[in-house]
Amino acid sequence: MDRRSFLKVGGGLIFLAACRNSTPQKEWEKSRKIPIFVDSNRKVGHQVRTAISLPVSSTETIDTLIVGGGIAGLAAACSLPSDNYVVCELDTNFGGTSGAISINNQLYSQGAHYDLAYPNHYGKDGLELLQKLNIIDFNAKSKLWEFKDKEYLIPAGLEEACYYNGNKRESVLENTELRQNFVALLKEYEGQFTLPSTLISKELHHLDQLTFYDYLNKYLPIDDKFMESIDYQMLDDWGGTSTQVSALAGIHYYKSRPYYDGKEIELLSPPQGNFYFIQKMMQQLNPNQLKSNHLVFGLIKEKDHWLVDVYDNENSTRKQYKANQVIYAGQKHALKYIHPESYASFSDIQYAPWVVMNIEMEECSLKDSKWQNDFLSPDNTFLGFVDSTIQTKNQPRVLTAYFCFPEVHHYQIENLEEDANELVEETIEKISQYYDENIRPFVKQVHIKLMGHAMPIPSPNYITKERTLVKDGLAFAGVDSGRFPLMFDAMDSGIQAAKALFDE
Ligand SMILES: Cc1cc2nc3c(=O)[nH]c(=O)nc-3n(C[C@H](O)[C@H](O)[C@H](O)COP(=O)(O)OP(=O)(O)OC[C@H]3O[C@@H](n4cnc5c(N)ncnc54)[C@H](O)[C@@H]3O)c2cc1C
């Protein structure tokens, strides 16, 4: 999750002594049941069956209908030339994988939670939208587009700590000779990797034909320990290990920003995470046109318009919109049901399921940690946690844990809907190991967000595959339209979908 300290070579890494006598939990403590709240939108999706049999309660004619209220859908709405649009979001809240939860009137991230200042060679359209949203300014000295709201920057030195099989160390990749060779190997790509991914030069596209593992294995004497750290970082950002993601994605992770010249790059992480960007976009839009609890379950092309079938989950009614144009910024795997004709363009996409766990703490004297606390252990589904005290002094303190499951383990996510107790207990134990202190007595309650199709894995050929992204007034946006699972790519996909429709 934090790339910023990756290339701070030199300065010597500090290894903190291994001192792992995690306090055994007393039985009476374990018997206190921790309240757990699980949020999953899978069940809303399944309401389609009910919706189909309902009579249509209303029909409205509009210019553009946008499916999905994540970063991509809202960026599309911000980029439309006409005000005559509606955004349908199936969830009660907007945000998608950049969503947030309100605890004690303070918002906490439930997904994407940071971004870094943007180099000047990033795409003009995205940078312009971020300026329009009053989020960034150009700093001529650093030559970076930096964030205006400085209170949300994570102070240098507090960004990251890493727990590795019982030891603490400064960063995920150890400062070994192999790492230095790795840094030297990637040097030729300096300044060449940009965002959005559509602007990556064709000369680099051959890197999308092989896995990151094969690329590294070709040029470096890699060993298991080195690859364990690389795999952790790949899972953390791309949802797949080095044997799953392309060399293009792997190298992009390390070279998409100027980490290499020792520059401090601003890292923005408000307590609400990237829901901050969602809020900024929603402030630009008319709230009456943003429809939450609205599940789009059918798209039919009629003569000169699209007939869009929508289930209003709050009122249990079925509505229809006649729209001149549609921007589909929802997950593409559902096209199988919603618009099967378009599914072929996206059928290759593999999705990584993610789980986010917000652990709400009682006031306690738990030691300080860093903003992001990476956790490497034989259980590679648990990636670590973010400590809200670095972001805000507001109570309650919330430790937000992140899990990425292998694609084939979707059923594990479904099981969590019924019983998440074991995962919660295991997580509390791991975080207790991290603090070297039993945190369980201070855990007030736990909120879990399950995201079955959270993130497209940028496997070989994913980025460079030809896809039909606009046809007959229907345009596709979202990270899973052949983009990297990153805020900037999601946002750009929305902007380009809006533009494509009006250029069509
Ligand atoms: C755990 C996690 C952490 C991440 N961390 C970062 C990070 O720190 N920084 C970063 O840059 N990126 C991060 N990402 C990547 C993140 O996915 C993108 O940054 C971005 O949020 C994706 O936005 P999107 O609009 O493309 O997709 P989504 O966020 O998936 O939005 C799609 C929306 O469409 C809605 N929808 C789907 N189908 C329908 C339908 N039929 N009808 C109505 N609505 C529908 C969904 O409910 C959802 O709200 C993270 C992703 C995950 C999963």
The ligand as a Gaussian input file, in Angstrom:
#p B3LYP/6-31G(d) Opt

LIG

0 1
 C       -9.113000      -2.873000      -0.598000
 C       -8.718000      -1.951000      -1.701000
 C       -7.779000      -0.953000      -1.460000
 C       -7.410000      -0.097000      -2.481000
 N       -6.502000       0.885000      -2.208000
 C       -6.200000       1.796000      -3.148000
 C       -5.400000       2.927000      -2.816000
 O       -4.998000       3.091000      -1.660000
 N       -5.125000       3.835000      -3.796000
 C       -5.601000       3.683000      -5.080000
 O       -5.306000       4.525000      -5.945000
 N       -6.408000       2.636000      -5.394000
 C       -6.709000       1.706000      -4.482000
 N       -7.573000       0.677000      -4.775000
 C       -8.110000       0.565000      -6.143000
 C       -9.545000       1.107000      -6.254000
 O      -10.284000       0.014000      -6.705000
 C       -9.650000       2.253000      -7.225000
 O       -8.812000       3.279000      -6.770000
 C      -11.080000       2.827000      -7.394000
 O      -11.731000       3.018000      -6.160000
 C      -11.930000       1.968000      -8.306000
 O      -13.068000       2.696000      -8.678000
 P      -14.119000       2.214000      -9.775000
 O      -15.146000       3.266000      -9.882000
 O      -13.390000       1.820000     -11.005000
 O      -14.737000       0.858000      -9.215000
 P      -15.583000       0.541000      -7.913000
 O      -15.037000       1.270000      -6.760000
 O      -15.643000      -0.941000      -7.847000
 O      -17.017000       1.135000      -8.219000
 C      -18.009000       0.446000      -8.931000
 C      -19.343000       0.856000      -8.343000
 O      -20.391000       0.373000      -9.160000
 C      -21.431000      -0.101000      -8.335000
 N      -22.198000      -1.066000      -9.132000
 C      -21.752000      -2.228000      -9.664000
 N      -22.713000      -2.830000     -10.359000
 C      -23.805000      -2.023000     -10.285000
 C      -25.118000      -2.119000     -10.808000
 N      -25.499000      -3.145000     -11.575000
 N      -25.991000      -1.122000     -10.538000
 C      -25.624000      -0.065000      -9.779000
 N      -24.379000       0.066000      -9.251000
 C      -23.485000      -0.891000      -9.514000
 C      -20.696000      -0.724000      -7.156000
 O      -21.528000      -0.865000      -6.022000
 C      -19.578000       0.280000      -6.948000
 O      -19.945000       1.321000      -6.076000
 C       -7.974000      -0.225000      -3.775000
 C       -8.921000      -1.234000      -4.015000
 C       -9.289000      -2.087000      -2.991000
 C      -10.290000      -3.146000      -3.269000

